[in-house]
Amino acid sequence: MTNFELAENPNTPQEILSSLATDEDCVVRWRVAQNPNTPQEILSSLATDEDFYVRLGVARNLNTPQETLSILATDEDCDVRWVVAQNPNTPQESLSILATDEDCDVRRGVARNLNTPQETLSILATDEDCDVRWVVARNLNTPQEALSILAT
């Protein structure tokens, strides 16, 4: 098997994934970051990778620790923040902060997340971007008061 295949195989032992996490090829590290079997401490380490695709993989991984997702919520790249906003394990405090992001795609990701606090959804119901408001309307956890605002 190649390093690419090993890095993406969910049956690859954690010791091998840990070794592949330092591979010079960013595509290998990206695949390690997305692998559901990658240890949490390796995901935390990959969250600071210079390659934003690697950080995207960490943000997308459902096993990424909440502390790491909170760090990635402040990433310089809006695509990383967008993926963090959609991760169901992102802490509510981070979702509330991401709801004020300058990038409307990030705010849309927060509006889509079923774990976004109702108070945050209520704030997003008045967002300047109509697509953000549309996603808020589709979120099953949006409170009635926010839906009333959206109806007007």
N, C-alpha and C positions, 0 to 999 in steps of 0.2 A: 504494500500500500504506500501511496505517496503521503507526504506531510499534509497536503490538502485534504485527502480522503480521511486520514486519521483525525485531523482537526474537526471535521464535521460529523464524524461518526459518533452517535450518542453512546455507543458501547466502548469507546476508547477509554482505557483506564485513566483515572485522574492524574496519576503520576506522569503519564505521557502528555496529557493536556497541559500540565504545568510546565513541562519542558518546551512544548510547542508555543506556549504563550510568549516566549522570548525569541521566536523565530525572526530572522531578518526580513522575511516576506510579510508585508502587512496583510495580504490576503489570508495567509495561514492564521495570523493573530485574529483577524476578523472572524474567521470560522470558529476558532477557539472561543471567542467572546460570545458567539451565538449558541454554542453547544450547551444543552441542558445539563450535561454531566460535569461541566467545568466548576471546580471548587469556588466558593464565594470569595475567598481571599485572592484568588487569581483574577476573578472578575473585578474586584476592587482595584487591583493593580492595573489591569487593562483600561480602567476608566480614566487613567491619566496618559494613555498612549497618545503620541503625537498625531497619529492618523485618525481623522474623524470617523472613518468607516468602522474602525475598531471600537471607538466610543459608542457609535450607533449600535453595534452588535451587543455591547454591554447593556445599553439602555433598553434594548428590546428583550433581553434575556429575562425570563420570569423568575429566575433564581438569583438575580442581582439583589444584594442586601439593600434595605431601605436607606441606610446611611449613604451608600454609594449613589443611589438614585437621587438623593438630595444634593449631592455634590454635582452630579451631571445636570441637575436642573438649572445650574448656573453656568453651564458650558458656553463658550463663546460662539459655538455654531448653533444656529436656530434649528437645524434639522435634528440635532441631538436633543435639544430641549423639546422639540415636537414629539419625538418618540418617548421621552421620559413622561411627557404629559399624558400619553395614552397607556402607559404601563399600569396595569391594575394594582401593582404593589407600591406605586409611588405614594409617599406619605401625604396626608391631606394638607399639612402645612406647606409642603412644596407645591402642591396643586394650587393652593390659594395664591402663592407667590407667582407661579407661572400664569395665572389668570390675568396678571397685569403686564405680561410680556408685550413688548412693542410689536412682535410678529403675530399677525392674525392667525396663522396656521398653528402656532403654539397655543393660542387661546382656544382655537377650535378643538385641539387635542384635549385640552382640559374639559371643555364642554362635553366632549364625547365620553370621557372617563366616568364609569358608573360609580366610582368611589369619590368623586368630587363632592365636597360638602355642599349642602343645599344653599347655605349662605353665599357661597362662591357662585353657584349656578344663578342665584338671584341677581348678583352683580353682573354676571355675563349676559343676563337677559336684556340689559340696557347697553350692550357693547355697540360701538360705532359700526362694526362690520356685520352686515346682514347675514352672512354665512355663519358667523359665530352664534348669532341669535337663533338661526334655523336649527343648528345642532343642539343648542340648549332646549329648544322646543321638543326635540326628539329624544332627549335623555329621560329615561323612565323615572329618575329620581328628582326631576325638577319640581319644586314645590308649586302648589296651586297659585300662590300670589305671583310668582314669576311667570306662570303661564298666562295669568290675567294681564300682566304687563305686555306680554308678547302678542296677545290678542287685540290690543288697541293700536 
